[in-house]
């Protein structure tokens, strides 16, 4: 099974052999193994993660073809969406979790064939520590209902764009 293979310390040579013989295209149509070896290299001190590595392979409907659990399928979907999004690593750590942001940093670098950004760990740590300083009550009664939600989203977007630096007072001014 390919999930077990992807959990191995370095599955890249075996997956490359699968590609060369046509097995990879049969098991996971549309998969591309070019980013797998760079990802394994970037993971140097991390435990192998078959879902992260599956995200690097891509392919058509990997969750269905490989019979992933609901949790695995959801994590794969979130990873794939996040890798392709414009969200920074800090925002991903803030919205999801530091582990997801770390996985996205590794995947983006591997897929682009580039080293990890020098400040990636600090971006992730900053986002993971961040706590939005504004509450709905801070905007009431001036805003209610849908308008309140929209105003909170707008203020949160400004706060994230500031690198989580704007204070509550600055955001409410």
C-alpha positions in Angstrom: 0.0 0.0 0.0 1.3 3.5 -0.9 0.4 5.0 2.4 2.8 2.6 4.2 5.4 3.3 1.6 5.1 7.1 2.1 5.7 6.5 5.9 9.1 5.0 5.1 12.2 7.1 5.9 12.9 7.8 2.2 10.2 6.6 -0.2 11.4 8.7 -3.1 13.5 6.0 -4.9 10.7 3.5 -4.7 8.0 6.0 -5.8 10.3 7.0 -8.7 10.5 3.3 -9.7 6.7 3.1 -9.5 6.5 6.1 -11.9 9.1 4.7 -14.3 7.2 1.4 -14.5 3.7 3.0 -14.8 2.5 1.7 -11.4 2.2 5.2 -9.9 -0.1 6.3 -12.7 -2.2 3.2 -12.2 -2.4 3.6 -8.4 -2.7 7.4 -8.3 -3.5 8.9 -11.7 -2.1 12.5 -12.1 0.5 12.1 -9.3 3.8 13.7 -9.8 6.8 12.6 -7.7 9.2 15.4 -8.6 8.7 17.2 -5.2 8.9 14.0 -3.1 12.7 13.8 -2.8 13.2 17.5 -2.0 10.4 17.2 0.6 12.1 14.2 2.2 15.3 16.2 2.3 13.6 19.2 3.9 12.0 17.0 6.5 15.4 16.1 7.9 14.6 16.2 11.6 10.8 15.4 11.4 9.0 12.2 11.5 7.8 10.9 8.1 4.2 12.0 7.5 2.5 10.1 4.7 -0.3 12.7 4.3 2.2 15.5 3.9 4.1 13.4 1.4 0.8 12.5 -0.4 0.1 16.2 -0.7 3.4 16.6 -2.5 2.5 13.8 -4.9 -0.9 15.3 -5.8 -3.0 13.2 -8.1 -6.7 12.8 -8.9 -8.8 12.0 -5.9 -6.1 10.5 -3.7 -8.5 10.4 -0.7 -11.0 8.2 -2.6 -8.4 6.0 -4.4 -6.4 5.3 -1.3 -9.4 5.0 1.0 -8.2 7.6 3.5 -10.1 8.1 6.7 -12.3 11.2 7.0 -9.6 12.9 9.2 -6.8 12.1 6.7 -8.9 13.2 3.7 -9.8 16.5 5.5 -6.1 17.1 6.4 -5.0 16.4 2.9 -7.6 18.8 1.5 -6.6 21.5 3.9 -2.9 21.0 3.1 -3.5 21.2 -0.7 -5.7 24.3 -0.3 -3.2 26.0 1.9 -0.2 25.3 -0.3 -2.0 26.9 -3.2 -3.3 29.9 -1.2 -1.8 33.3 -0.9 -2.0 33.1 2.9 1.3 33.6 4.7 2.8 31.1 7.1 1.9 33.2 10.1 -1.7 33.4 9.0 -1.9 29.7 8.5 -0.5 29.0 11.9 -3.0 31.5 13.4 -6.0 30.1 11.6 -5.1 26.4 11.7 -2.1 25.3 13.8 1.7 25.6 13.8 2.0 22.0 12.5 -0.1 22.7 9.5 1.9 25.9 8.7 5.1 24.0 9.1 3.9 21.4 6.6 2.8 24.1 4.2 6.3 25.7 4.4 7.9 22.4 3.6 5.5 21.6 0.8 5.8 25.1 -0.8 9.6 24.9 -0.8 9.7 21.3 -2.1 7.2 22.0 -4.9 9.0 25.2 -5.9 12.4 23.4 -5.7 13.6 26.1 -3.3 15.1 26.1 0.2 12.9 27.0 3.2 12.7 30.8 3.8 15.1 31.8 6.4 12.4 33.2 8.7 9.8 30.5 8.2 10.0 29.2 11.8 9.6 32.6 13.3 6.6 33.3 11.0 4.9 30.1 12.2 5.7 30.8 15.8 4.4 34.4 15.6 1.1 33.2 14.0 0.7 30.4 16.5 1.1 32.8 19.5 -1.2 35.4 18.0 -4.5 36.1 19.8 -6.9 38.5 18.0 -7.3 41.4 20.4 -10.8 42.6 19.3 -14.0 41.0 20.4 -17.5 41.4 19.0 -18.5 43.3 22.1 -15.9 46.0 21.3 -17.9 46.9 18.1 -21.4 46.9 19.7 -23.8 48.5 19.5 -22.4 50.4 16.4 -22.5 47.1 14.5 -25.0 44.3 14.7 -25.7 41.0 12.9 -24.0 40.5 9.5 -22.5 44.0 9.6 -20.8 43.0 12.9 -19.3 39.9 11.3 -18.1 41.8 8.3 -16.5 44.5 10.4 -14.7 41.8 12.6 -13.4 40.1 9.4 -12.1 43.5 8.0 -10.4 44.3 11.3 -8.9 40.8 11.6 -7.6 41.1 8.0 -5.8 44.4 8.8 -4.4 42.8 12.0 -3.0 39.8 10.1 -1.6 42.0 7.3 0.3 44.0 10.0 2.0 40.8 11.1 -0.2 40.6 14.2 1.4 43.9 15.4 -1.6 46.3 15.6 -3.0 46.8 19.1 -6.6 46.6 20.0 -6.7 50.4 20.3 -5.1 50.8 16.8 -7.6 48.4 15.3 -10.6 50.1 16.8 -9.4 53.7 16.0 
